[in-house]
Every structure is written in structure tokens, then in C-alpha cells.
Amino acid sequence: MTDPGIWSYKEIAAHIRVQPATVRAYRKHGLLPSPDLVRAGRPLWYAETIRQWVTRRPSQRRRHR
């Protein structure tokens, strides 16, 4: 990415410690916010959009208890 403030599936996956395919599945199932931008057909998000989403996202630990 040319702008560190804009994230693709790869950067989101690294941030939440999952594989990019998992992030794609989240989007497919409506669990990821809508992209902030689309460039050359690729969805992109502002880092702050994802950081805010992470704070509202259900915890993985709570699900496995």
C-alpha cells in the first residue's frame, strides 16, 4: 500500500491476527464495515475505521468460554 492509513485485507488481517481469507469471509458475511474506498476494484478501509470496528467486535475469547 502506498498510504499506511489505508488498509487492504492483508493489513486488516495482520492487525487482528487472522489470515486474509478470514477477513474476506467476514466481509462476505457482513461482519466487516463497508469499504471506505474502492481502487481498481479492490476494497480498502481507513485504518481508523478498522480500529473502531475492532473495539465493537465480539471478543474471540468470550465466544469460546
Backbone bond lengths (Angstrom), bond angles and torsions (degrees), N, CA, C in turn:
res aa  C-N    CA-C-N  psi(-1)  N-CA   C-N-CA  omega(-1)  CA-C   N-CA-C  phi
1 M - - - 1.450 - - 1.528 108.57 -
2 T 1.272 116.20 144.28 1.449 119.92 178.59 1.527 111.42 -84.93
3 D 1.310 118.10 -28.54 1.461 122.43 -178.86 1.521 109.07 -111.94
4 P 1.331 118.38 115.34 1.467 120.15 -177.75 1.523 113.37 -65.67
5 G 1.332 117.97 -14.11 1.460 121.62 178.41 1.508 113.36 -88.08
6 I 1.330 117.34 0.17 1.464 122.04 178.58 1.517 107.84 -119.43
7 W 1.325 115.65 125.78 1.456 120.79 -174.09 1.523 112.65 -114.23
8 S 1.320 114.19 142.42 1.461 122.73 172.34 1.529 107.90 -99.76
9 Y 1.314 116.30 -174.95 1.466 120.12 176.36 1.538 110.92 -54.03
10 K 1.319 116.34 -39.68 1.464 120.92 -176.53 1.530 112.09 -62.13
11 E 1.322 117.53 -46.31 1.460 120.70 -179.99 1.523 112.02 -69.16
12 I 1.324 116.26 -38.17 1.469 119.30 177.02 1.523 109.47 -62.59
13 A 1.327 116.33 -45.89 1.464 120.75 -179.96 1.526 111.22 -58.66
14 A 1.309 117.36 -43.49 1.463 120.44 178.85 1.525 110.63 -63.76
15 H 1.309 117.02 -39.17 1.465 121.67 -178.51 1.528 111.88 -65.00
16 I 1.340 116.93 -39.79 1.473 119.48 -177.65 1.527 112.42 -101.79
17 R 1.334 116.22 5.68 1.464 123.13 174.61 1.528 113.54 60.48
18 V 1.324 114.27 52.04 1.468 121.74 172.98 1.522 107.65 -135.40
19 Q 1.308 116.77 176.33 1.458 121.47 176.51 1.535 110.07 -81.87
20 P 1.342 118.27 150.61 1.465 120.27 177.09 1.534 113.01 -54.18
21 A 1.321 117.80 -33.85 1.471 120.08 178.68 1.527 111.20 -62.62
22 T 1.314 117.21 -31.89 1.461 120.95 177.65 1.521 110.28 -67.35
23 V 1.323 116.77 -41.28 1.464 120.69 178.28 1.528 109.70 -64.41
24 R 1.320 117.27 -40.47 1.472 120.49 176.90 1.529 110.14 -60.80
25 A 1.319 116.67 -41.05 1.467 120.73 178.50 1.527 110.44 -64.96
26 Y 1.326 117.43 -39.88 1.468 120.48 176.24 1.525 109.72 -57.01
27 R 1.323 116.63 -45.14 1.463 119.73 -179.77 1.527 110.52 -65.05
28 K 1.312 116.90 -44.38 1.467 121.47 -179.41 1.523 111.01 -57.69
29 H 1.326 117.01 -36.03 1.458 121.87 -177.15 1.532 112.91 -95.11
30 G 1.331 116.56 10.03 1.455 120.71 175.85 1.518 114.88 75.43
31 L 1.328 117.40 20.88 1.459 121.10 -178.04 1.524 113.39 -94.79
32 L 1.300 117.04 -7.83 1.460 122.98 -178.55 1.525 107.95 -109.89
33 P 1.333 118.57 144.93 1.471 118.74 176.47 1.527 111.06 -59.91
34 S 1.313 115.51 156.18 1.466 120.08 175.18 1.522 109.11 -60.81
35 P 1.332 117.55 146.56 1.469 119.81 179.32 1.529 110.78 -60.57
36 D 1.319 115.05 145.64 1.463 120.61 175.12 1.525 110.79 -79.07
37 L 1.324 115.92 -30.29 1.462 122.78 -178.29 1.524 109.30 -142.46
38 V 1.312 115.56 158.41 1.464 121.03 169.20 1.523 105.62 -134.40
39 R 1.329 114.72 120.68 1.476 120.75 178.98 1.507 108.37 -122.24
40 A 1.311 115.52 125.93 1.472 121.49 -179.94 1.531 110.37 51.60
41 G 1.327 116.27 37.94 1.457 121.09 177.98 1.520 114.73 79.83
42 R 1.337 117.52 0.94 1.473 121.82 -178.67 1.520 110.21 -99.52
43 P 1.337 117.70 126.15 1.458 119.55 177.12 1.522 110.35 -73.14
44 L 1.327 115.75 140.53 1.465 121.91 -179.75 1.522 108.82 -137.97
45 W 1.318 115.14 149.75 1.456 121.66 -178.61 1.517 109.42 -127.92
46 Y 1.329 116.04 147.29 1.457 119.76 170.23 1.519 107.16 -70.73
47 A 1.313 116.65 141.79 1.459 121.20 -179.87 1.528 110.36 -54.51
48 E 1.307 117.54 -40.33 1.468 120.77 -178.72 1.529 111.57 -64.71
49 T 1.314 118.34 -34.97 1.471 121.34 175.92 1.515 109.75 -58.81
50 I 1.321 116.77 -45.16 1.465 121.00 -178.41 1.517 110.59 -71.43
51 R 1.309 117.93 -40.71 1.472 119.57 178.07 1.530 110.99 -59.60
52 Q 1.313 117.43 -41.17 1.461 120.80 177.58 1.523 110.71 -66.46
53 W 1.319 117.53 -41.45 1.464 121.87 178.02 1.525 110.47 -60.25
54 V 1.330 116.98 -41.94 1.467 121.41 -179.51 1.528 110.46 -60.31
55 T 1.313 117.66 -38.34 1.466 119.54 -178.84 1.525 111.92 -68.44
56 R 1.323 117.85 -24.09 1.471 121.89 179.97 1.524 113.02 -97.72
57 R 1.302 116.46 -12.29 1.464 122.38 -175.02 1.536 110.34 -72.58
58 P 1.344 117.81 139.40 1.471 119.64 177.86 1.527 111.06 -59.29
59 S 1.298 116.00 140.54 1.453 121.39 -179.93 1.524 110.87 -71.16
60 Q 1.313 115.84 138.30 1.465 120.52 176.28 1.528 110.29 -64.39
61 R 1.315 117.22 -36.52 1.458 121.01 -179.01 1.511 111.41 -63.83
62 R 1.322 117.22 -41.90 1.470 120.33 -179.14 1.521 111.41 -63.66
63 R 1.315 117.14 -33.78 1.464 120.62 -179.69 1.517 112.88 -67.24
64 H 1.326 117.00 -30.78 1.473 120.87 -174.10 1.519 113.46 -93.84
65 R 1.308 118.56 1.95 1.470 120.76 -179.58 1.495 111.43 -79.53
